[in-house]
Amino acid sequence: MVGGPNSGQPRKYREGGSRDLLVLHNKSPQWNEETQSFVLNFSGRVTQASVKNFQIVHDNDLDYIVMQFGRVGPDHFTMDYKYPICLFQAFAIALTSFDAKLACE
């Protein structure tokens, strides 16, 4: 078997050798007193609340949103991405939003 969790990039990351890796994560929502809920600012691009809505950022600059995905209608979503993510990567990440959250809404 080639690869696996104990070889290559996963091992390098666990051992603290992430200097050559770009580590991104979901941006944490902020509490909004007015709506009594956690919210993310999509700058008008996302119009409906959903567990599928997310933004991806880097720790060094939480205001540089690398990708955002969210609901704009009952069965419609919008996706924005920019460097360093390409279209293929952004689409693959967006698809994962549907896999684990089908029964959440």
Secondary structure as the mmCIF struct_conf table of DSSP 4:
data_model
#
loop_
_struct_conf.conf_type_id
_struct_conf.id
_struct_conf.beg_label_comp_id
_struct_conf.beg_label_asym_id
_struct_conf.beg_label_seq_id
_struct_conf.end_label_comp_id
_struct_conf.end_label_asym_id
_struct_conf.end_label_seq_id
TURN_TY1_P TURN_TY1_P1 PRO A 5 ASN A 6
BEND BEND1 SER A 7 SER A 7
HELX_RH_AL_P HELX_RH_AL_P1 GLY A 8 ARG A 14
TURN_TY1_P TURN_TY1_P2 GLU A 15 GLY A 16
HELX_RH_3T_P HELX_RH_3T_P1 SER A 18 ASP A 20
BEND BEND2 LEU A 21 LEU A 21
STRN STRN1 LEU A 24 ASN A 26
HELX_LH_PP_P HELX_LH_PP_P1 LYS A 27 PRO A 29
STRN STRN2 GLN A 30 ASN A 32
TURN_TY1_P TURN_TY1_P3 GLU A 33 GLN A 36
STRN STRN3 SER A 37 VAL A 39
TURN_TY1_P TURN_TY1_P4 SER A 43 GLY A 44
BEND BEND3 ARG A 45 ARG A 45
BEND BEND4 GLN A 48 GLN A 48
TURN_TY1_P TURN_TY1_P5 VAL A 51 LYS A 52
STRN STRN4 PHE A 54 HIS A 58
TURN_TY1_P TURN_TY1_P6 ASP A 59 ASN A 60
STRN STRN5 ASP A 61 ASP A 61
TURN_TY1_P TURN_TY1_P7 LEU A 62 ASP A 63
BEND BEND5 TYR A 64 TYR A 64
BEND BEND6 VAL A 66 VAL A 66
STRN STRN6 MET A 67 GLY A 73
TURN_TY1_P TURN_TY1_P8 PRO A 74 ASP A 75
STRN STRN7 HIS A 76 TYR A 81
TURN_TY1_P TURN_TY1_P9 TYR A 83 PRO A 84
HELX_RH_AL_P HELX_RH_AL_P2 LEU A 87 ASP A 99
BEND BEND7 ALA A 100 ALA A 100
TURN_TY1_P TURN_TY1_P10 LEU A 102 ALA A 103
#
